[in-house]
């Protein structure tokens, strides 16, 4: 994970206007958005529906008037729907949801969840991304979070969450979903939007050369941050956002991604080697790969050696141009909810030349 300043610095240093820039682990879409703002051609993919939705919303940003019109239409339609129908669905959900969301707030979320076509419509995708940004968070610090007190970055487990709320006497606040979404849309677009669009696919990185066939041999720079070993599992940590996008109302494992890359070192490096092979055909002859990678139970040398080995297994002439530049991640939000949890011990940045 990296801030927009990380992507912008390397874009300015290693790319020019109209170059094709790829992020094969798009996450929050930071590389894509910064590339568009700097007039680069931006291409991204991710197997995670949450990442595909958020990155896609940044790749195709609708006009504010269209977003507001769609939200007004949804709000008017919501007023005509029987609350009984929504309450039947609400009560059918696991107990977590009744503790996490005030009942009227949950009704509105359920309605929006059913109505938005986030995979097929740019405006709906942008609205869905806004919901994901407000779906849960630190309610005591922000009036834009829909949920009871939770971290903003990850979805805590249902049973743990219920115990935490009971212990601290916390109840979910009433949030007016449509009003908050309109406010967030205005806030997001008050500085304008990119003048060009990017291209995003929801796909396995191993299949990148097929999914992004139009860009074969055209990618000038890869700026990315692969999943970290033994640190996070998006399917587990983003389960509530995955639910909103059409998934199951509980944490799942191996349903979205069947890789054992999160806690098995050998599987992790095998996965990364296969990932680089997946994008190899997209690179031009002088492509640069900028990679931020994190570690918990591995040394910096082990990460550096593993990363270089996986790249050379896919792109034999890869050479380390610069790095590692090591930094410590800022304190994790989850520490406030689960004191003593271990996150990423350090992050290291590398620049590779593929000549």
N, C-alpha and C positions, 0 to 999 in steps of 0.2 A: 504494500500500500504506500502511496506517495502523494504529496500535495501538488497543487497545480504549478507551483514554482519549480519543482523538480522537472516536470515534463517540459515546461517552457524553456528552462535553461538549456536542456539538451537539444530541443528543437532549434533554438536560435544558434547553437554551436555547430550542429551537425547536419542541418537541413536548410533548404531554400524554398522560396515560394513555389507552389505547385508540386513539390515532391510528394510521393506517396508514403504515408506513415501508417504503420500497423501496430495494433495492440491485440495480441492473441489471447490475453487474459484481461478483458476490458474492465471488469469490476465496476467502478462508479463512472467510467467514461472520461476520466481526467485527461488521458493522452488524446483521445478523440476530440474533445472540446477545445483543448489548447491548440491542437493542430488546425482545426477549423478557424479559430480566431486569428491564427497566423497565416491563413490562406494556403495551408497545405491540404492535400487530398487525404482524408482520414478514413481508415478502414479498421474494423474491430470485430472480434467475435468472442463469445463466451458460452459455455454450456449451461451456465446458471441463469434461469429465467429472470431472476431479480436483476442481475447484471445486464442481460439483454434488454430488459425493459428500461432501466435507468440510462444506459448508454444510448439506446435507440431514441429516447426522448431528447437527448442532447444532439443526436445526429440530425433530427428533423424537428426543429422547434417551430410550432405553429404560431400564428399571430395571436396576440393577447385577446383580440376581439372574438376570434373563433373559440378560444378556450372558455371565455366568459359566457358566450352564447350556449355552448354545450353544457356548461355547469348550470346555467339558468334553466335550460330545457330539462335536465336531469332532476333538478329540484322541483320543478312544476309537476313532472311525472311522478316523483316520489309522493307528493301530496295526494295523488289519486289512488295510490296503492293501499290495499287493506293492511292495517298494522297487524291484524291477526295472522295474515300469511307470513309476514316477516317474523312475528313472535314464535310461530310454529318452528320455523327454521332456527331461530335464536335458541330456543329451548332444546333443540336437537343437538346443538353443539356441546362439546365437552365443558365441564364446569369452569375450566380456565377462562373461557370467554365471558362468562357472567361476572367473574371477579376482575377481569382485565378492562372491560368496557362498560360504561353506563348504558342502560338498556336502550335509550333513545339514540345514543351515539352508535351503538352496535346495529340497530335497525338501519340507520343511514349507510353505514359501511357495507352491510349486506346488500343493500339495494345497489350501491355503486359497484360493488364487486360483480354482481350479475350483469350489469348494464354495459360496462366498459369493454370494448374489444381492443385490448392493448396490443395484440399481435397484428391486427389488421387495419388499424386506424391511427394516424399520427396524433390527432387531438386526444383520442382516448388513451393512447400510450402516455402522453404527457400528463394527463390527469392521473393515471395509475401510478406514474413515477412520483407525483406529488403526494399521493396517498402513502406510498411506501416510505417517503421521507418523514411523514407525520404519524405513521401507524403506531409507533411506540417510542417512548423516550422519557427523559427526566421531567415529569409533569410539574415538579416543584420549581423548575427553572424555566419552563417554556409553556405558554398557553396554546401552542400549536400542536402539542402531542395529544393524540386521541386516547391513549391508554392510561391505566394505572401506572404507578412508578416503575419504570424499567430502564435498562440501558438503551441508548439510541442505536448503538452500533450492532448489537446482537439481540436475538430473542432468547430470553432465559427460559429454562424448561418449565412446563406447566406446573408440576407438583411443587417445585422449588419456589416458583413465583407466588403461588397461593399461600404457602407457608410464610414467605417473606412479608406479604401484604397483611396477613393475619397478625404476625408478630408485631408489626409496626402500626397496626390500626389504620391501614391505608384503604381508601375507597376510590374507585375510578371517578374522574370528573366528568361532568356533562360538557361535551364538546359539540359544537354545531359544524358538522363536517363540510357542508357546502360553503359556509362563510369562510372557514379556514382555508379551503382549497382555492377560493377566489383570491383571498389575501395572499396566499403563497404564490399563486400564479403571477400576480402583479409584482410581488417582491422579486421573483426570479427573472422577470423580463424587464424590470425597470431600467436596466443598463443596456437594453437592446438584445439582439440575438445574432448568431453567425449569419453571414451573407451567403454561405453555401452549405450544402448538406453533406453528411458523411454516409458511410455504408456499414451496416451492422448485421451480423447473422448470429442466430442462436444455434450453435453447433459445437461439436467436439473438435478441439484443436488438432487432433490427429487427422481430421478431414479438411483442414484449412485450405489446402491447395485445390480441392474439389469445390468447396463451398465458396471460395473466392477466386474462381478460375479467371475472371476478367483481369485480375491483377497479377497474373503469372509473370515473374521476372521484372516487376515494376516497383517493388517496395524498396525505398531508399533507406528507411530507418525503422527499426522495431524498438519501441519504448514500452516496457512492460514490467509487471511484477507478478511472477507465478505464485501459485498457492505455496504457503510455507509448510514445511514438514513439522508435524507434531505440534502445531500451534492452533490451527482453526480448520473447521470443516463447514463449508458454506451451507450444505444441506441441513446440518444440525443447527447451526448458529443463525440461519435466516429462515427458520421454519415458519414463522408467523407471516413474513412477507411472501414466502412461497405459497402459503395458504391463500392469501388475498389474490394472488395471480392464478388461482384455480387448483392449488394443491390440497393435500389432506390437512385436516385441522389438528395436526399433531406433528412432532418431529419425525422425520423419516431418515432412513439410512440406506444408501445404495439404490435409491429409487431414481434420483436424477442423474447421479454419477456413480458408476459401479467400481471406480478405482479404489484400491486400498492405499492410496498415495499419502494419506494423512498421518498414518502412524507406523508405516512400514518403510524403513529406509531404502531397502533394495527396490521396492515397488515405486517409491518416490522418484529415484533417479531413473528407473526404467521409463516411468511416465514422462519425465522431462525430455529424455532422449527421443521418445516417440513424438512429443509435442514439437520439438525443433525439426524433426523430419517432416512433420505435417506442414510447417511453414517454409521449408527450404526452397521449394519450387517457386515461391512468391518473391524471393529476394533478387534484386539486381546484382550485378557482378561486384559492386563496391558498397554493399549494404553495411550499415552499422547496427549493432544490437546493443541497446542499453537496458540493463536488467537490475532491478532491485530485488534482493532475496533476503529472507529472514532466517534466523536460526534460534534454536532453543537448546537442543541437546547436542549440537555439532559445533565444532570450532570454526573459526573464520577460514582456516586453511582447508578444512574438510569441505566447506561450502564452495570455496573457490575452485578446488580441484574437481569436485563433483560437477559443478556448473560447466567448467571448461571441457571436461570429458564428455558430457552429454551433448554439448554443442559440436564438438569435433566428430562425434559419432554420426551426426547428421550433415554437418558442413565441414568437411575435413580441413580446409585451410584457415579455420577460425584462429585468430590470435588475440590475446588480451592487449588492448590498447591502453587502458587506464583502469586503476582500481586495485584492490577494493578501497572504497571510501566508506568507513564504518560509522554508524550512528546508533544511538539508543532511542527506541520508540518512546513517545511520551506515555505517561501513565494511562493505563487502560480504564475505560469507563466502568468496566465490570468490577474493578476493585472496590467500588462503593457498594456493590450489591453482594459480592462474594469475596470478602477480604482474604488475601493470601493466594488467590489464583495466580497461576503463572502464565504469562503471555510470551511474546517474542523477546528473547534476550537481547538481540541486536539485529540491525539491518545493514546490509552491505551493498554498495552500488558498483557495478562493473560496466565497462565499455569494451565491446569486442568489434574487431574488424574481420569481415568475412572474405577479404580478397583471396 
